[in-house]
Amino acid sequence: MKRAALLAVPLALLAPALAVANGKSQVTVSATPQPVEVVPLPCFPSGRLALGMTNTGRKPMIADMRISAGAPLILSRHQFSSYLPVGQLVTAPLDVRVPRGTPEGTFTVDLAAEGQRLSAPVVVKPAPPKGPGDNLLLGEQAVASSTHGNMKLCGGVDGNSDSEQWGASGWHDATKGAFPDSYGVDFTAPTTVGRVELQTLDSIRYPAAVMGVRDFDVQVRVGGAWTTVAELRGNVEGHVKVTFTPIVAESVRVVVQDSNDHGYSRIVELQAFDS
């Protein structure tokens, strides 16, 4: 009965007691890489730190890491709690972002666990150029008709066009067998667009002719109204380029009418250029 009562106590309450009883910290705190780099765009890959705690004591324990940072850093979590076996490194991811327009500079993420502290540097890098010949969609905020729970909305504009990394990157809708589906970007200011390139799923395991986007339209929004500027039907290629008369638009998107398996609209990367 006494043992059952002990187990009923929340484990998180036992860790501070252990630390006090030992009289000193028995946890080593770590963070890699250092520094971590971030770019001030909403869909650019975030800076990711691998937070770590190592139990240097003689008995397993529960430990809590407090995570904090001042503006402009935006953190995906503010606490990391874990059971720590003796001598083993236990890790957890921390994504770090900054708002659009954040100037270059160095900031810190502060970590504290069982009396141990660490400040991990975060370097804000400049946003990629968006001038003539540059990809206008890279890192910009994606907009979609729906997004499957296994994917990320930003996955189709994060700069990763490798189909072999499907799942870690890329986008597809959440409505199997129901079309049309749409995916694109709303520009922060009217932008000239004259070419769209679509990389659909096309890997050794999942070739485009079987799993890729088959039929789609390219649309631009001007004055609040959507206009179709190009159409493609019967596609079996992984990488498709569509050109049209350049137009100043508020948004650009592809509207998928069908895929080769008639299931999902799979986009590995969507790009747009001025010409």
N, C-alpha and C positions, 0 to 999 in steps of 0.2 A: 504494500500500500504506500509506503514512504517513497519508493522508487517511482510509482505512478504519479505521485504528487509532484515530484521534481520534474518529470517530463512534461507536465502540464504547463510549466512556466515558459513563457515565450523565450525562445533562444536569444533573441536580440537583447533581452535583459540580462543575460548571463555574461556577455562579453565585457561590459564595463567592470563587472565584479571581478572577473579574472584579471583584468589589467590592473585594478587597484590592489588586488591581493598579491600580485607579482612585484608591485612597487616600482616598476619601470616598464617602458614600452617594449613589447616583444614583436612588433610589426615593422617591417621595412616597406616603405612606399616607393613606387616607381611609376614612370610614365615614358612611353616611347611612341614615335620618335621625338627627338628634341633638337631643334624646334619643329613644331608642326606648322604647315603653311595653309592659309585660307585665302579665298578670292571672294570679293563682295558681289556675288551674283546668286540669285535664289536657287538655281538648279545646277550650279557648278558643284562638282564633288566636294563635299565638306572635308575639312581637316579632321582626321581621326587619330585619337590617342588611344593607345592600349594602356589602361590603368592597371597597376599591379600591386598586390599586397603579398608579402611573404612572412610567414610565422617563424620567427627565430627563437621561439621559446621551446619548452620541453613537452608541452601538451597541446593538443588541438584546441582551437578557440573560435569564437565568432567575432568578427571585427567589422566596424562601420567606417567607411571613408566619406568624409564630407568634401564636396566639390563646389567651388565658388569661383566667380570671375566678375569683374566689373564691366560696364559698357565699354566697347560695343559688342563684346563677345556674347554669343547665344549658345547655351549648352544643352545637350540632349538629355542630361541627367544631372542631379545634384547630390546623389548619394549612391554609394556602392557598398553593399553589405554581403558578406560571404562567410561560410565556414572555411577555416584555414587549417589544413593538415600541417603537421610539423615539417618545416623545410621545403615546402612546395609553393611555387609562385602561382597565384590565382589571379586571372586577368578579367577585365571587362572593357568593352569599347565605350569611348566618349566622342561624340561628334561635335565639332565646333564650327559655328557659322558666324558671319557678320552681315549687317544690313548692306543693301546696295548703297554705293557711294562712300563707304568707309575708306578714309585715306590710308595710305601705306603706313605701317608702324609695327611696333612690337608690344605685345600685351602678355599677360600671364593668366594661367589657370592655377588656382591654389588648391592643393590637396592636403587633407589632414586626417590621420588615422591613429588612434591610440597614442596620442602625444607626438607622433612623427609628422613633419610637414615638408612639403615640396612645392615649389613654384615652377610650372612647366611653361616655357616661352611659346607664344603663338605669334607668327609673323604674317601680317596682312600684306598680300601681294597685289599688284595692280590687276584690274580686270583685263581680259584679252581684248585686243582691238576689234572694232566693229566698223572698219572703213571699207573702201572698195576692195573687193576680192575676199573679204573675210566672211566667215560663217556668222550670219546675223542671229542665229538661234542658240548658239553655244551658251549654255548656262542660264538662259533666260527662263522666265516662269512658264512652264508648260500648262496647257489647258486641254482637257480630254472629256469625251462624252462619258467615260467611266474608266476605272482602272482596277485590274484584277488584284486581289489581296496579296498575291505572291510577288507583285511587281511594285515599282515606285513610279509615281507620276513623272518625276524628273528623268527617269531612265532613258528616254528617247532623245534628250538634248544635253546629255552630260559629257559628250565628247568621246564616248566609247562606242566604236562601230564594229567591234569584234563579236561575231556571232557565236564563237566558241565560249564566250563569257555570258551567254544568255542565262538569265536568272539573276546574276549579279548586277547586270545592267539591262537596259531595254525596257519596253513597255508593251502591254497588250490589254485589251478591254476586258470587262467583266461580264459580258453578255454573250455567252457561247451560242453560235449559230444565228444570232440576231444582228442584222446589218440595217443601215450603215453605222459605222463608228467614226469618230473624229479625233484628231490629235494635232495640236499646233501650239502657237505662241501668240500672245498679245504683246505688241511692241509698246515700249514706254513712250515713244513718240513716232509719228508717221515715218515710215522707212521705205525706201525704194527696193522692190523685189522683182527679179527677172528670171530666177532659176531656183528650182527646188530639187534636192537630191534625197531620195529615200533609200535607206538600207533596211531591207526586211530580213527576217530570219533566214539564214543560208549557211548552214554548217554541214559537216560530214554526216552527222547524225540526223539533222533536220534540214534537208535541202529546200531551197526556195520553191522549187517546182511542186513540192509536197505540202510545205507548211507556210510559205510566204504569202505576202499580200498579192492578190491577183488583179483586182479591179479597184481603181481609186481615182478621185478627182482632186485637183489642187484648187483651193479657193482662197481669195483674199477679201478682207473686209475694208470697204471704203465708205466713209460717211455713214457708218453703222450698218451697211447692207453687205451681205455676202454675194460674191460673184465667182463663178467657176471660170478659171483661166486656162485650164488644161485638163484633159482626161486621158487615162491609160487603161486599156483592157487586155486581159489575157496574159499578164506578166508572169514569167517563170524565172526571172533574174533576181539576184540578191541585191544588186545596186542599180538604181534607176535614176536617170537624170531627166528632168522635165524643164524645158525652157519656154518662155512666153514674153510678150512685149512688157518691158519693165513698167511697173506701176507703183505709185506711192500708196502704201497700205497701212492700216492700223493693226491688222492681224493677218496671219497666214496659217493655213491648216490643210491637212489632207483628210478627205472623207473617203473612208474605205467602204466599198460596196460589196466586196466579197474577198475571201482568201482561198487559196488552193485546196485547203482541207474543209472549207465552208464552216470553220469553227470560230477562230479568233483572229483579230487584226494584230499582227505581230510586227512591231517596229523596233529595230535595233538602234537606229539613229536617224533623226530628221534634220536636214540642213537647208538653209536658204541663203541665197547670194543676190547681189544687186544686178548681176547679169550673167 
